[in-house]
Each structure stands twice: as structure tokens, then as C-alpha cells.
Amino acid sequence: DLGVLASHLTHLDVSHNRIERLGPEIGVLVNLTQLKADHNAIRCLGPEVGEATKLETLLLHRNSLFALPDAISQLVCLEVLNVCGNYLETISGDVLSLPKLKRLHCIRNPLTYPERG
């Protein structure tokens, strides 16, 4: 039964596929602590990712993300976020304020920084 699997699954590795979107299916994985979705074609990370509140590691490097959803600020257990090699121009303050975030990997993105005034 998929519902039983979803409630017990703690680690999910979908790396090196051709996934273009992570959507509602992530929200049902309530005990997920590690999600490896690197080396795909993900353009959109749905707001449902915010429902995976036990996530500690989120690996999204080498995708096609232009933005991270606001819901990422709900990942209060997140310790490692890797978004290297995407198309992100900004990393929101909400991400930087995550209480347990220890490692943020964001090289190889066209990041811009606001001018200080």
C-alpha cells in the first residue's frame, strides 16, 4: 500500500532522472528526512515541499530551478540545502533564517546581491 510506504519513508533518492517538477506527492511523505533530487530537469518545486517538515537534507543541485518556493521557510529541521548549478538569482532571507540550517551550497547560480544604501 502506497499510503503505508509514504508514512514510513525517511530517505528518497530520485537523482539522475528526467524529473521536471516535484509537486503534491512530496507533501504526503511526512516522515521524509532526506530528499536527493539532484541531476534532474526540475524547473518547479511545488509549495507542498513545505509539508515535509522533517526534512533535514534537501539536494537539488544540477536542475533548472529559477526560484525556490516560499514554503521552503517551513522546513524548520533543514540542515543542508544544495541548490548549486541552477538558475537562481536570489536566495530569500527566509531560507537564510532557517533555524537549523548549517550548510547552504549555492555556487554556479546567477545570484545577485542588493546594493547597500
BELGIVEN-V935859 format. One record per residue. N is the residue number from 0. RES is the residue in one letter. SS is DSSP state (H for helix, E for strand, - for the rest). PHI is phi in radians with two decimals (none if undefined). OMEGA is omega as a letter, one per 20 degrees, with the letter a starting at -180 (999 if undefined). Layout:
{{N/RES/SS/PHI/OMEGA} {N/RES/SS/PHI/OMEGA}}
This chain:
{{0/D/-/none/a} {1/L/H/-1.11/r} {2/G/H/-1.11/r} {3/V/H/-1.16/r} {4/L/H/-1.04/a} {5/A/H/-1.06/a} {6/S/H/-1.37/a} {7/H/H/-1.83/a} {8/L/-/-1.19/r} {9/T/-/-1.97/a} {10/H/E/-2.24/r} {11/L/E/-2.39/r} {12/D/E/-2.10/r} {13/V/-/-2.07/a} {14/S/-/-1.12/r} {15/H/-/1.02/r} {16/N/-/-2.14/r} {17/R/-/-2.12/a} {18/I/-/-1.18/r} {19/E/-/-1.87/a} {20/R/E/-2.63/r} {21/L/E/-1.91/a} {22/G/-/-2.17/a} {23/P/H/-0.98/a} {24/E/H/-1.06/r} {25/I/H/-1.20/a} {26/G/H/-1.08/a} {27/V/-/-1.47/a} {28/L/-/-1.55/a} {29/V/-/-1.21/r} {30/N/-/-1.86/a} {31/L/-/-1.17/r} {32/T/-/-1.92/a} {33/Q/E/-2.40/r} {34/L/E/-2.19/r} {35/K/E/-1.87/r} {36/A/-/-2.26/a} {37/D/-/-1.35/r} {38/H/-/0.96/r} {39/N/-/-2.20/r} {40/A/-/-2.20/a} {41/I/-/-1.17/r} {42/R/-/-1.82/a} {43/C/E/-2.37/r} {44/L/E/-1.92/a} {45/G/-/-1.15/a} {46/P/H/-1.11/r} {47/E/H/-1.10/r} {48/V/H/-1.02/r} {49/G/H/-1.16/r} {50/E/H/-1.43/r} {51/A/-/-1.55/a} {52/T/-/-1.21/r} {53/K/-/-1.62/a} {54/L/-/-1.01/r} {55/E/-/-1.89/a} {56/T/E/-2.28/r} {57/L/E/-2.29/a} {58/L/E/-1.91/a} {59/L/-/-2.18/a} {60/H/-/-1.21/r} {61/R/-/1.03/r} {62/N/-/-2.19/a} {63/S/-/-2.24/a} {64/L/-/-1.31/r} {65/F/-/-1.77/a} {66/A/-/-2.74/r} {67/L/-/-1.86/a} {68/P/-/-1.22/r} {69/D/H/-1.00/a} {70/A/H/-1.08/r} {71/I/H/-1.10/r} {72/S/H/-1.20/r} {73/Q/H/-1.49/a} {74/L/-/-1.49/a} {75/V/-/-1.21/r} {76/C/-/-1.70/a} {77/L/-/-1.12/r} {78/E/-/-1.93/a} {79/V/E/-2.27/r} {80/L/E/-2.27/r} {81/N/E/-2.06/r} {82/V/-/-2.17/r} {83/C/-/-1.03/r} {84/G/-/1.19/r} {85/N/-/-2.06/a} {86/Y/-/-2.16/a} {87/L/-/-1.28/r} {88/E/-/-1.69/r} {89/T/-/-2.51/r} {90/I/-/-2.09/a} {91/S/-/-1.19/r} {92/G/H/-1.05/r} {93/D/H/-1.09/r} {94/V/H/-1.16/a} {95/L/H/-1.16/a} {96/S/-/-1.66/r} {97/L/-/-1.03/a} {98/P/-/-1.11/a} {99/K/-/-1.91/a} {100/L/-/-1.11/r} {101/K/-/-1.91/a} {102/R/E/-2.33/r} {103/L/E/-2.14/r} {104/H/E/-1.86/a} {105/C/-/-2.47/r} {106/I/-/-1.21/a} {107/R/-/1.03/r} {108/N/-/-2.29/r} {109/P/-/-1.45/a} {110/L/-/-1.13/r} {111/T/-/-2.13/a} {112/Y/-/-2.10/r} {113/P/-/-1.16/r} {114/E/-/-1.26/r} {115/R/-/-1.46/a} {116/G/-/-2.04/999}}
